[in-house]
Structure formats: C-alpha cells, structure tokens
Amino acid sequence: MTLRIKYILFISIIHLVLIALVFQLFKDHLILFFTSEFLLALSIYFSYRLYRGLIQPIDFIAASTTAIKEEDFSVKFRPTGSAELNRLISVYNEMIDKIREERTRLQENHYFLDRIIDVSPTAIIILDFDQRISMINPAAKSLLHQAPDIGSQVSIDKSNHPVLCELAKMQSGDSRTISWQGLRKIKCQCTTFIDRGFERKIFLLEEMTNDLMKAEKKAYGKVIRMMAHEVNNSIGPINSILQSILNFSTPYSDEDTRDIKEYIEVALDRNQKLNLFTRNFADVIRLPDVKLSPGNLHEPLENAIRLMTPEAKKKAIKFEVSLEPGSLIIPLDTEQFEQVLINILKNSLDAIDREGIVRISTYKNPTKIMIADNGPGIPEEIQANLFTPFFSTKTQGQGIGLTIAREVLYKHNAVFTLETKKSGWTVFEIVFHK
C-alpha cells in the first residue's frame, strides 16, 4: 500500500467519524451543528492542502526518476509555491544540466575516438567482456583479410583465424611478433581499459613485413656488395695471369706442360665457378622492380611447365596439370613471375629426385596457384627458415631461388605459403588478393 493511499484512508476515516458525531447535534443543537459542519469543511480543505504539499515532492521524485531511467535529460521542472520543493527542483535541474552536458561531451569524445580509430593506419581490435570482437577498424580488417570470425559472436579463443588465436593467449602488457602466411610478420600489443568497472582488452597490430624485408635487404646487400667487390678484384688478375701462362711457349717437358695445363685449367674452372657464385648473390640486389600490367596467369605457368617437362621426364616424374577454364587476368610481371614458377618447379623435381608426381592447379575466387609434390616433405625445424635469405638445405645450394621468389611475390601483393600437409604432400600456394 502506497503512502498516498494510506494518507487518504487515514483522513477519510477521521472525517467520517467526525461527520457521524456532528450529525448527532442536528436535532438538539442546530447552531452548534452548522458551526461544526463549517469547521469540518475547513478541516477537509486544509487536509487536502496538506495532502498536496506532501504528495507533490513524491510526484516530483517519481517523475524525475522515470526521466532519468529513460535517459531523457531534457525534462526540467518549474518552481512551485513550496519553498522546500523549489530547493529540490533547483538541485534536480542543475544536476540534469550537468548530466546532459557531460553526456554530450562524452558522446562527442566517443565519436571523435571512433573517427580516430577508423582512420588510424594502425590495426586496432577491441574486445567485449566475453572476449568477442566489439570493434575492429578498417586497417585491421585489411590486415586480417576480413576473417570470417570478425564481427561474429564467437570468442577469439575459439576462432579459426591463426592471428586471433595468438591474440587470445596474450595478457595486458604483452607484446609479441606473430608469423602468419609464411612470410608476414605482425607486431601485436595488448593493453586493457576499464569499462563500467570491468577490464576490456584492446589489441594494436602493426604489419612489419615490409620494414623487416627492407632491413634484411640493406643488411645482406652490404655484405654481398663487399664480397663481390673483393672476390672480383682477385678474379680478374688471376684469370689474366693464368691465361698468359697458357699462351706462353716455353721449353717445358711434355709431362710438366701437361701438369701445368691441368692445374691452370682447374684454377680457371674454379675461378669461373666462384665468379658465377658471386654474380648469383649480386642478382638478388639488382632484382628490378616489377612492372605490373594485366596478364593471363596461365601464360607464364604453361611456359614454365614446358621448360621443365624434359627434366621431369628424365627423372620419371609426372606433371598432373589442372588449370581453371579460360584466362585468369591479374596485374602481372610475366617475365619475373615465370622465373619464380621455374624455381618452384625445379625445387619440386629436386625434392622428389625420381619417380614422383607434381600437381599443378589454378583456381579463381580468389585467384590461386597450387604446386604440390609427393616428395619426402619439409621437416618442421626447417619450415621456419624457408624464406630466410640464402638459406638452403641442398649441399651445393645458395638459397637464391626462394629469396628471389619471396621478393617477386611480395611485390605482386601475393600471399604465399610453403608447407608439408598432413597428407604428406608438400604444397606451394600463391594467392592473389584483389
């Protein structure tokens, strides 16, 4: 029972009793009866005024709490005839003005921060209280290629996206570099902020692949130029001297002459190999920029297959080719990309050695090339170093092929991986994103 009803019942009962008592005076004391009736009317009037004075603050409180609950901060109250109520109304109106101003300021700040996050070149991901993505800016969508879990109701620790799975393991203050898609390196930082008394995580992601590649190229470029300069300075004079000796006629014995010529030929052969070795290293630094123009992806692929077919037949290796019908037109530097495909096919043939299969397939939506072989596979300890400059598992290998492939594919904005699947097939996959 509300206070309003209690008051009305109390006043009603008292006045009903008074009316019954006054009615007893009607026959014997008529003047006293009318006087009592007048006083009773005054009592009812003042009871009503008192009721209004008591109920007005309650009505005001009810109306103000409803407005606050509905977040309607435009509701204000006018002063009344009650000094006590006017003080309450004045305090309420001042409070509403401050709340409205603070709310407007927070909304402006929130909109400003949202705009900053949207245009920020840094990828930003914000989680809700259940570790689900509540906000992700365009830079992060582009970086992660708009993974299917983005914007879904799945918590990131249950995501299928490899980067999100790594982010789920990070705690506030953590910073780590995540390897993704073979080559790409993403620097990730985790921090938290307080929202309604609870912590929420925010991740800052930065693509470091380009910077790392520039640093690597600068580092090994200096070494290569210095090595090529020093070795070539020696090769020229030595070759000149040896050539002069070969052309010089002396009265050497036949046996000595044969020995000298044999030694000189060995030295010349070694010098030529050394010269070739240094030129191969220098070719990495002198690799020209790609010149992209619309081209059919099948053209360099078919050329590479035709070129490598004789070697495959010598090793009894079969090419199984499955190309997407029609043309796959993409921005392409045909010459450089063909060299990449030749290197990939050669690596597959070398891995199989004899009597195996190389499967070559193309796809669209997205445009993709897959070259798979049933060779012995890539050990896990070697997997991480595959695209490291000049890393090779071959006895006479220089690691030039994959280094050049990495450079060319990166300039084509292609995503590529090289790994041995659970099926035992080693797959080199190249995906072109529009």
PyMOL commands that set and color helices and strands:
alter all, ss='L'
color gray80, all
select helices_A, chain A and resi 3-23+30-69+83-119+138-143+156-158+162-168+209-247+254-285+298-314+334-352+380-383+400-411
alter helices_A, ss='H'
color red, helices_A
select strands_A, chain A and resi 123-127+133-136+175-180+184-195+198-207+293-296+318-322+329-332+357-363+367-373+414-420+426-432
alter strands_A, ss='S'
color yellow, strands_A
deselect
rebuild
show_as cartoon
